[in-house]
Amino acid sequence: MTFSSPADVRERLAAAGYLPDDAIATTVYLAAALGKPLLVEGPAGVGKTELAKAVASITDARLVRLQCYEGLDEPRALYEWNYKKQLLRIQAAGDESWSDTHDDIFTEEFLLERPLLAAIRRSDPTVLLIDETDKADVEVEGLLLEVLSDFQVTIPELGTITAVRRPFVVLTSNATRELSEALKRRCLYLHLDYPSPGRERDIVKARVPGIEDALAERLAQTVATLRTLELKKAPSVAETIDWARTLLALGLDRLDEDVIGATLGVVLKHNSDHERARRELIPDASSR
């Protein structure tokens, strides 16, 4: 996976509907040029996962995704054996010796690839997305260190499998806990925050064809105001885009107080956030 320059990355991502700034374009370029994993950190909904998807799209690569969560373990992340199928093979073996049966059931036929192994074994362009890494247990970080250091996996029954073609690796984190320094040291680091109103306006225009400039501007400014409030969950960029699509679906070309009141549920999902937003954006709502 190669790019000619950060400008090349920027142009290709923009053509795919992902509008990067200079830091994003440069870091993606360097991750590809140096063959290093890219750790993207920031609040939920700022485009971390979408960046990995966009890179896969512009490079015609397959996206392989490992969704992290509490309790994720090595078999679910790397590989495991198809025990039910192995048991059937053992039962069918009858009087065969255990040594013969053992060699027969620990073969490719019984191997279940999970995302990490699948990405390492692919010979075609691949983007490996390790999503919400901070939600996984510390033990999973140890597994990632081994895999991302050498891009190889040792399966005792089959031997060591080394990547023929290294995947482009993107790890995302919402920073709910601090990742280990050892993991960070192996990665390039990129912090994404909510975009400025001007950039969010441009994102909306790129992702929602047909929206008027003035409405995109008003949406971006309104969402920026919402993010300054003490909300349980600030609106994500994806929710801003959803709000724009909602207005177009309703045939609306404005975002006044009445429209905000009717459609606020597209971007805010907690009742307390609704109440706080209404007080800020629709000051006289209580008198209506």
N, C-alpha and C positions, 0 to 999 in steps of 0.2 A: 504494500500500500504506500504510494508515494504522492507527494504534492510538490510542485515546483517552487512554491514560495508561500508565505503567509497570505499574500494577496490572492493567490490561487485558491487557497482554502476559503477565504472570505467570499470570493465570487461564487464558488461552487455551492457553499452552504446557503448563500443568499438566493441562488437560483432554485434551491430545494425548499425555500420558505423559512429557513432558519437564519435570522439576521445577527451575525456575530459582531462583537466589537474587536478592536485590535488585539486585546489580551487573549480572547478566545481563539481567534485565527492563528495567532503566533504560537500558542501553547499546543493546539492541535497539530500544527505543522511540525513542531519540535518532537512531539510524542511519536509521530509517524517516522520522522527522520532518524531519531535516536533509538527507536524500537523500545520505548519505555511505556509502562502503564501510565494512564492519566487519572489522577484522583480529582474529582470535581465535587466541591463542597459548597453548601449554601442552604438557605431555607427551602422548604417544600414549595414546589410550583414555580421555580425560576428557570426551568428548561434544562436541567441536568440530564435527565433520561432522554429528552428529545434531542440533545446534542449527539448522544451515541447513535440514536436512530438516524439522525441526519447524516452522520459520517458514513454509516452503513449504506444509506441511500445513494450518496454521491460517489461512492467507490464500488458500487454493485457488489457489496459484500453481504454475506448472510449475518444477521444479528442473532447471536446466541446469548440468552439472558439467564443469569442466576439471580433470582429474587431472594434476598437475604431476610431472615426473620429469626426471632428468638427460638432456639431449639434446633436450628439447621445444623446437620451433622455431615460428616464426611461422605457416607453413602449417598445422601441426597444431593450433595454438591459435586462429587467426583465420579463414583461408579458404585455399583453393587451387583451381586449375582442374582440371577433369577432362580430363587430357591424352590419355587413350586415346580418349575420345569426340571430343575436338577433332581428333585425328589421323584418325579415321574420317570426320569431316566434311570435312577437307581433301582426303582421298582421293576423296570423293564429289563434290567441287566440280569436278573435272576441269579444264576450260579457263577457269574463272572467274579474274578477276584477284585477286592477293593482297590488295589493299586491300578488295575486297568480301568475300573469305573471312575476313580478319582481323576485320572488323566483325561478321561472323556468328558467329564462334566465341567471342568474348569477350562473352557475354551471360549472362543469368540461367540459361539452359538448361544451361550448362557450369560454373556456379559451385557449388563444394562448400562449404557452410557448416561451420565448426568452432565450438566452443562460444562463443567471445567474440562472433563475428558473429551467431550464432543468437540469443544473449541480447539483443543490441542491437536486432535487427530485430523482435523480438516486440512486438506491441501489447497482448497479454494480460499479466496479472500474472506476473512471473518472478522467481525467486531464482537468481542466478548464484553458484555455489559454485566458488571457485578453491582446490582442495584441495592441501594440502602445498606451499604456495608456496615454502618454503625449499629444496625439492628441485630447483627449476628453476634454470637458469643465470641469471646476472646480466642477460644480454641480454633475457630474457623479462620481467624487471622493467621494463626500458625500454619494452617493448610495453605492459605493464599501465599504466604511467604515462600513456601517450598515450590509451589507451582509457578509463581511469577518470577522467581529468581532464575530458574533454569528452563522453564517451559517444558518440563517433563514430568511424567508420573510413573511411579514404579508399582506395578501390580505383581505381587509375589508369584502368582501362578503363571503369568505371561511374560514377565520381565519389564524392562524400562521402555516406556513409550515417549519418544522425544518429538516435539513439534517439527514437522517438515516445513511449515510456514507459520511463523508466529502471528497470532491474532493481534489486532489492535484492541487494547484493553482499556475500558473505561470503568472506573469504580466511582460510585456516587455515595455521598454521605450528607445527611441532614444535620450533622453535628450534634446528635442527641447524646453522644458520648465521644470521648477523645480516642481516636485510633492510635495504634502503637507507632512509636517513632520508627521502628524497624520497617513497618509497612509503608509509612510515608516516605522513608528514605529511598525506596525502590521506585517511587512514582514522581512524575511531574505533578505540580499542584496548581489548581485553578479554582479560584473562589468566584461563585456567581451570586449576585444579589438581584433584587428586583430592578428592572430597567428604569431608566429615567422616563418621565412622561413622553418625551419626544421619541425615544426609541420604542417605547411600548405602542405608541401611535403607529409607527412604521411597521411594527410586527403585526398589529391588527390589520393594517391595510394589505400586508403581504399574505396573511392567512385567511382573510375574509374578502374575497373579490366583490366589488360592487358597493362597498361601504363608502359613504361620502367622507371627504377629508374632515369636515367640521364635526361630524358625528364621531369619527375615530379620535379626534383631538379631545372632544368632550368626554368620551369614555375613559381615555387615558388619564385625564386630569381628575376625573371622579374617583377612579380606582386608586390613584396616588393619594388622594385625600383619605380614602378609607384605610389605607395602609398606615397613615399617621395616627389612627385611633388605637386605643387599647382593646384590640379584638382578640377573641380566642383563636381565630384563624384568619389571617390576612388573605385577601384574594390572590390567587395565583395568576400567572400569565395565561394559563389555559382557561381559567374562569373568565378572564377579561375577553378572550376570544369567544367563549361561549355566550357571553353577554352581547357581544356584537352580532353574533349569528341569531340570537334570540330576537333582537330588535329588527333585523332584516326579515326574519320569519313572520313577525307581527306586522310587517309593512310600515315600520316606524322610522322616521328620519330625524328624531329628536330624542334628547334625554333630559326631560324636564322633571319636576318634582313628582308629578303624577306617574310618569313612566318609571322613575326610580322606585317609587313605592310599590308598583305592581310587579316589578321584575327583580327586586333585590335578592330574591331567593336563588337566583342563578349564581350569584357570587358569594353570598354569605349563608352559612349552613347552621348557625347557632342563633337561637332566639335572642339571647342577650346581645349578640352582635347586631341583629336587626334593630333592636331598640336603640342601641348607641348610635348606629348609622342614621336612623331616622331623626334622632335629635340633632345630629350634625348637618345632614343634608336636607331634611324637611322640617325646619324648626317649628312650623305651625301645624304639624301633622296631628297633634293631640286635640286641636280645636276643630278638626274636620268631622 
